């Protein structure tokens, strides 16, 4: 039995794909659109931990403006375990969070856009599986190549 979340529940966003209206199962825009994404690399980070945490925290706070510093810190402690060969010290995480919240309070917080343009957008209400999305992507790319040749 599924229960309703209590009043303190906050939906956490890791990208802004919900801002793009999609009619039907999916839509294709070959020009592409910039997206904001909290990106965790697959490989372990040995250099550039500070840059990674600045970018990740910037986008995380931008996408979730109602979160408190403590909520962001709890999330970043979990993120800290995944991508870094050597974990970021907690006091350094707090310094990153403080600097991002200062930008937010000053009204100058800007997202860091993901480096690839998104060209196919899926309707979240359709609940497509990863395999279905992959098949749609392959099909649409094949149609584009056929049209262009």
C-alpha positions as CSV (number, residue, x, y, z in Angstrom):
1,X,0.0,0.0,0.0
2,X,1.4,3.3,-1.1
3,X,1.0,6.2,1.4
4,X,0.9,9.9,0.5
5,X,4.0,11.9,1.4
6,X,3.7,14.1,4.5
7,X,3.5,17.9,4.3
8,X,7.3,18.2,4.7
9,X,8.0,16.2,1.6
10,X,9.8,18.1,-1.2
11,X,10.1,16.8,-4.7
12,X,13.8,16.9,-5.7
13,X,14.7,17.8,-9.2
14,X,17.9,16.8,-11.0
15,X,17.1,18.3,-14.4
16,X,14.7,20.8,-15.9
17,X,13.1,18.4,-18.5
18,X,9.8,19.0,-16.8
19,X,9.8,22.5,-18.2
20,X,9.5,21.3,-21.8
21,X,5.9,20.6,-22.8
22,X,5.6,17.4,-24.8
23,X,2.4,16.5,-26.7
24,X,2.1,12.8,-27.2
25,X,4.8,10.2,-26.3
26,X,7.7,12.3,-27.4
27,X,8.8,15.3,-29.5
28,X,11.9,15.8,-31.7
29,X,13.7,19.2,-32.1
30,X,16.8,18.6,-34.2
31,X,18.1,22.1,-33.4
32,X,18.2,21.0,-29.7
33,X,17.6,22.8,-26.5
34,X,19.9,23.5,-23.6
35,X,19.1,21.7,-20.4
36,X,20.1,22.1,-16.8
37,X,21.3,18.8,-15.2
38,X,22.9,17.6,-12.0
39,X,25.6,15.5,-13.7
40,X,27.6,12.9,-11.9
41,X,30.4,11.4,-14.0
42,X,30.8,7.6,-14.4
43,X,34.5,7.7,-13.8
44,X,36.0,8.6,-10.4
45,X,37.3,12.2,-10.2
46,X,40.8,12.7,-9.0
47,X,41.4,16.3,-10.2
48,X,38.7,19.0,-10.4
49,X,36.7,18.0,-7.4
50,X,36.1,21.7,-6.5
51,X,34.8,22.4,-10.1
52,X,32.6,19.4,-10.0
53,X,31.0,20.3,-6.7
54,X,30.6,23.9,-7.7
55,X,28.8,23.0,-10.9
56,X,26.7,20.2,-9.3
57,X,25.7,22.4,-6.3
58,X,24.9,25.4,-8.6
59,X,22.5,23.3,-10.6
60,X,21.1,21.5,-7.6
61,X,20.2,24.7,-5.8
62,X,19.0,26.3,-9.0
63,X,16.6,23.4,-9.7
64,X,15.5,23.1,-6.0
65,X,15.2,26.7,-4.7
66,X,13.1,25.8,-1.7
67,X,15.7,23.5,-0.2
68,X,17.6,24.7,2.9
69,X,21.4,24.8,3.2
70,X,21.2,21.7,5.6
71,X,19.1,19.8,3.1
72,X,21.5,20.5,0.3
73,X,24.4,19.5,2.6
74,X,22.8,16.2,3.4
75,X,22.3,15.5,-0.3
76,X,25.9,16.5,-1.1
77,X,27.3,14.2,1.6
78,X,25.7,11.3,-0.4
79,X,27.0,12.6,-3.7
80,X,30.4,13.0,-2.3
81,X,30.7,9.2,-1.9
82,X,30.1,8.4,-5.5
83,X,32.3,10.3,-7.9
84,X,35.4,11.3,-6.0
85,X,38.5,9.1,-5.4
86,X,39.2,11.2,-2.3
87,X,36.1,12.5,-0.6
88,X,35.6,16.3,-0.2
89,X,35.9,17.4,3.4
90,X,32.6,18.4,5.0
91,X,33.8,21.9,5.8
92,X,34.7,22.4,2.1
93,X,31.2,21.2,1.1
94,X,29.7,23.8,3.4
95,X,31.9,26.5,1.8
96,X,30.6,25.6,-1.6
97,X,27.0,25.6,-0.4
98,X,27.5,29.0,1.3
99,X,28.9,30.5,-1.9
100,X,26.0,29.2,-4.0
101,X,23.4,30.4,-1.5
102,X,25.1,33.8,-1.4
103,X,24.6,34.0,-5.2
104,X,21.0,32.9,-4.8
105,X,20.3,35.5,-2.1
106,X,21.9,38.2,-4.3
107,X,19.7,37.1,-7.3
108,X,22.7,36.2,-9.5
109,X,22.6,32.4,-9.4
110,X,22.7,31.1,-13.0
111,X,22.6,27.5,-14.0
112,X,25.4,25.7,-15.7
113,X,24.0,24.2,-18.9
114,X,24.7,20.6,-19.8
115,X,27.3,20.5,-22.6
116,X,25.0,18.6,-25.0
117,X,21.8,19.9,-26.5
118,X,18.7,17.7,-25.9
119,X,17.0,16.9,-29.2
120,X,14.3,14.3,-28.2
121,X,12.0,15.1,-25.3
122,X,9.8,12.4,-23.7
123,X,6.4,12.9,-22.0
124,X,7.0,12.0,-18.4
125,X,3.4,11.0,-18.0
126,X,3.9,8.2,-20.6
127,X,6.2,6.2,-18.3
128,X,8.4,5.0,-21.1
129,X,11.1,2.5,-20.2
130,X,14.7,3.1,-20.9
131,X,14.6,0.5,-23.8
132,X,11.5,2.2,-25.3
133,X,13.2,5.6,-25.2
134,X,16.3,4.0,-26.8
135,X,14.2,2.5,-29.6
136,X,12.5,5.8,-30.3
137,X,15.8,7.5,-30.4
138,X,17.3,5.0,-32.9
139,X,14.2,5.2,-35.0
140,X,14.2,9.0,-35.1
141,X,17.9,9.2,-36.0
142,X,17.3,6.6,-38.8
143,X,14.5,8.7,-40.2
144,X,16.6,11.9,-40.1
145,X,19.5,10.2,-41.9
146,X,17.1,8.8,-44.5
147,X,15.6,12.3,-45.1
148,X,19.1,13.9,-45.3
149,X,20.5,11.4,-47.8
